[in-house]
Amino acid sequence: MNIQDFLSPSDVAINVSVSNRPKLLFELASKAGARLRLPPDHILEELSKREELGSTGVGDGVAIPHARFPEIDKLFGMLFRLRQPIDFNALDGKPIDVVFLLLLPESAKGEQLSALACVARKLRKPAVTAALRKATDAAETFLILASE
């Protein structure tokens, strides 16, 4: 499985300006809802439920919020690079500035683990996150994620 299997260049945004975790989740839900033709409130509710179980801030400035939806039939990803890091209750206590949203079909039990592992493997490489933070536009950011 490769990131480009579920992330398209049009679903990458850099210099996103949000001030806290609720606003970030709202922004992700709004953009994903428009792309998937799902009510943003429904996406926000599911993402918030997942965050209540424990932060999806995985460390080193990275968060991978994710949720399942019976209404979708394929994996969907979105990457935001934030203009300013925000507190996300990450496992290491550090603020986050790289966010990969992953929405999965309800039926994709095995795919969920594969997709999460794929994203986590890529984003835990310091060279990758450093390159993402230096990228000057969304196209360059996508190419960094799609490489290898």
N, C-alpha and C positions, 0 to 999 in steps of 0.2 A: 504494500500500500504506500502511495506517495501523497504528499500534501496536495499536489495539483489535482488529485482525484476528487477533492472536495473543497478546494479553494480556487477561485478564479481571480484574475487581476482586478476586476471591477469590485471585488469584495475586500480590498486592502485600502486602508486610509491611514495617512500619517498626520501628525500634528493635531490630533483630536484634542479638543479642549473640554475637559470635565474636571470638577473639583472634588468629587468623592465617589465612593463605590456605588451608592444608589443611582447617581446620575450616569455613571458609566453603564450600569446594567440597563437603565432606561434607554440610553443611546443605542446600545447594542440591540436591544429588543425592537426598537423603532426601525432601525436599518434592516435587520433580519426579517422583520414582519413585512416590510415593503417588498423585499426580494422574494420571499416565500409565499406571499399573499396569506399571511396568518395574522390574527389580531396581536399587535404588539403587547397588549396587556397580558395575554395568555403566555407569551414567551417570557415576559418579565416575571410573571408569577412562578413559572417553572424554574427559571434561573435563580430566583430568590429562594425558592424551596431548597434547591441544591446547595446554595451558599449557607443556609441555616444548618446543614449537616456538617459543614466544615468548609473553610475557605478553599477556593480553587487557586489561590495564590501559591504557586509551587516553589517560589524562591528566586533569588537573583533578578528581581524586577519583573518576573513573568507570572501571568495568570492565565488559566485555561478554563474559563467558565463553560459549562456544558449542561445539556438536558436532552431528554427524549420526548418525541412527539409522535402520536399515532397519525397525525395529518400529513407527515412528510414521508416520502418513499426513498430518499437518498440522503447521504451525509451532506452537511452544509457547513462550511467554515467561513470565518471572517476574521481579519487581522486589523487591530487598531494599534498604532503607536501613538502614545499620548504626548502632548506638548510638554506637560509637567507630570512627574510621578505623583501618584496618590496612594494613600493608605488603603490597603485591601485586606488587612488581617492575614497577610501571607505567612506561611509556615516559618520563614526566617525573620519575620517582623519588619522586613524592608519594604519600602513603597514599590509599587509596580508601574511600569510604563510600556510594557509590551503585553498585549492581550490577544489571545486567540480564542474566539468563540467557536464552539463546536456544537451543532444541533444534529441529533441522530434520530433515525426512524425508531419507533417503539420496538419494532421487531428485530432490530440489529444488535442483538446481544453480543455476539463475537466481534462484530465490526466495531462496536463502541471501544472495546479494549484495544483493538488494532489501531484505530484512528487516534485515540488518546496517546497510545505508545508512540505512534509516528510523530505526532506534534511534540510530545515531551522530549523524545530523543533529539529532535532538531533544535528545540529551544533551550536545551540544557547545555548545548555547546557554546562556550564563551565566545568563540570566533563568530558564530552565527548571530548571537544577540548583539555583539559589538557592531557587526556589519549592519544589522537592522537599525540600530540607533543612529548610524551615520548615513543611512540611505537618504537621498535627496528627494525622492518621489515614490509614489505607490508602485510604479512599474519596476523600479530597481528593487524595492522591498519584496515584491512578488518573486522576482528572479532569484533573490537570495534564498527564499524559502523553497523554491522549486528546484534548486540545484542539488546535485548528488543523487 
